[in-house]
Amino acid sequence: MAGLIDPFQRIIRYLRVSVTDRCNYRCFYCMPSQGMEWEERAEFLTFEELTRIIRLFTELGVDKVRLTGGEPLVRRGLLDFVKQLDALPGLKDLSMSSNAHLLGNQAADLKAAGISRVNISLDSLKPEVFRRITVNGDLEPVLQGIDAALKAGMHPVKINMVVMKGLNDGEIETMLDYAIERGADLRYIETMPIGEAGIAGTDYYMPAVEILARLKEHLGEELIPAKGGKGAGPARYYQISSGPVRVGVISALSRHFCDDCNRVRLTAKGDLVLCLGQEDRVSLRDGLRTGYSDDEIKKEILKAIARKPRSHEFNDDNSRVSLRHMSSLGG
């Protein structure tokens, strides 16, 4: 059976898997302040069902999987699930995105189970600003979680900062200093108009070019694109000459990253999402729970990939952007 190649000849090798839509934070650009309806737990795929689908993706050429949420660490039994995935022969890279609130006590076990690296959301180093963004979140456990991931040997540890003008943009430089001190990579992210909450977050929009100018002034040096600096994801990376740390920018609005998109997303309820910024999705759960064979599910995956659009529509009128919540997609 053929590998995963979309209509624009992009090879799909990367699957992001949301294991839950729940989160112990409520970042205002990710979730709406009210009216959020959680999926029923019975709607979620079991870990056995998720493992089967991921195995089929690896047999079709996917070799990179990232576990996301919501917040993946709030789902019980995650550690055993990680061990199941780590045993898949075609999977070369297993990582996770987290807010790190629960990571401190779990980082070493997750690393031993197969999580090689982690991306951590950290939008502020000021407790009061952090509470405002996360809606009463506690900064200290997050900082402890970052240090635990580094101590456990996860590499790289990437810190993701959504930059919001007038709210946390005063910390662009201090966040870089924090990352350099710890040897963590850092990515600055433009706000994205995904769902009601994401559209509201664009009121704080700050383009990547302004972020990069601030970094250049702070460092007193040019930002040199890192060798192979685009990576498998949407960030453009720059090497910091004073050490091994890389800094990246994800410019969803000012400079889209669609031309070499190599990923699709699987939601916790088994929907295959073909583009972060479009509404198209295909249910894999339906076939899974009505007795489809492995080959039949693979055919559904191939048909879905044949529908993958060329690009998102973030730059179009907001009425056309995704109405889904970022919390159910895992970013």
DABEL-V681848 format. One record per residue. N is the residue number from 1. SS is DSSP state (hx for helix, st for strand, lp for the rest). Layout:
n->(N;N)
ss->(SS;SS)
This chain:
n->(1;2;3;4;5;6;7;8;9;10;11;12;13;14;15;16;17;18;19;20;21;22;23;24;25;26;27;28;29;30;31;32;33;34;35;36;37;38;39;40;41;42;43;44;45;46;47;48;49;50;51;52;53;54;55;56;57;58;59;60;61;62;63;64;65;66;67;68;69;70;71;72;73;74;75;76;77;78;79;80;81;82;83;84;85;86;87;88;89;90;91;92;93;94;95;96;97;98;99;100;101;102;103;104;105;106;107;108;109;110;111;112;113;114;115;116;117;118;119;120;121;122;123;124;125;126;127;128;129;130;131;132;133;134;135;136;137;138;139;140;141;142;143;144;145;146;147;148;149;150;151;152;153;154;155;156;157;158;159;160;161;162;163;164;165;166;167;168;169;170;171;172;173;174;175;176;177;178;179;180;181;182;183;184;185;186;187;188;189;190;191;192;193;194;195;196;197;198;199;200;201;202;203;204;205;206;207;208;209;210;211;212;213;214;215;216;217;218;219;220;221;222;223;224;225;226;227;228;229;230;231;232;233;234;235;236;237;238;239;240;241;242;243;244;245;246;247;248;249;250;251;252;253;254;255;256;257;258;259;260;261;262;263;264;265;266;267;268;269;270;271;272;273;274;275;276;277;278;279;280;281;282;283;284;285;286;287;288;289;290;291;292;293;294;295;296;297;298;299;300;301;302;303;304;305;306;307;308;309;310;311;312;313;314;315;316;317;318;319;320;321;322;323;324;325;326;327;328;329;330;331)
ss->(lp;lp;lp;lp;st;lp;lp;lp;lp;lp;st;lp;lp;st;st;st;st;st;lp;lp;lp;lp;lp;lp;lp;lp;lp;lp;lp;lp;lp;lp;lp;lp;lp;lp;lp;lp;lp;lp;hx;hx;hx;lp;lp;lp;hx;hx;hx;hx;hx;hx;hx;hx;hx;hx;hx;hx;hx;lp;lp;lp;lp;st;st;st;st;st;lp;lp;lp;hx;hx;hx;lp;lp;lp;hx;hx;hx;hx;hx;hx;hx;hx;hx;lp;lp;lp;lp;lp;lp;st;st;st;st;st;st;lp;lp;lp;lp;lp;lp;lp;lp;hx;hx;hx;hx;hx;hx;hx;lp;lp;lp;st;st;st;st;st;lp;lp;lp;lp;lp;hx;hx;hx;hx;hx;hx;hx;hx;lp;lp;lp;lp;hx;hx;hx;hx;hx;hx;hx;hx;hx;hx;hx;hx;hx;hx;lp;lp;lp;lp;st;st;st;st;st;st;lp;lp;lp;lp;lp;lp;hx;hx;hx;hx;hx;hx;hx;hx;hx;hx;hx;hx;hx;hx;lp;lp;st;st;st;st;st;lp;lp;lp;lp;lp;hx;hx;hx;hx;hx;hx;hx;hx;hx;hx;lp;lp;lp;hx;hx;hx;hx;hx;hx;hx;hx;hx;hx;hx;hx;lp;lp;lp;lp;st;st;lp;lp;lp;lp;lp;lp;lp;lp;lp;lp;st;st;st;st;lp;lp;lp;lp;lp;lp;st;st;st;st;st;lp;lp;lp;lp;lp;lp;lp;lp;lp;lp;lp;lp;st;st;st;st;lp;lp;lp;lp;st;st;st;lp;lp;lp;lp;lp;lp;lp;st;st;st;lp;hx;hx;hx;hx;hx;lp;lp;lp;lp;hx;hx;hx;hx;hx;hx;hx;hx;hx;hx;hx;hx;lp;lp;lp;lp;lp;lp;lp;lp;lp;lp;lp;lp;hx;hx;hx;lp;lp;lp;lp;lp;hx;hx;hx;lp;lp;lp)
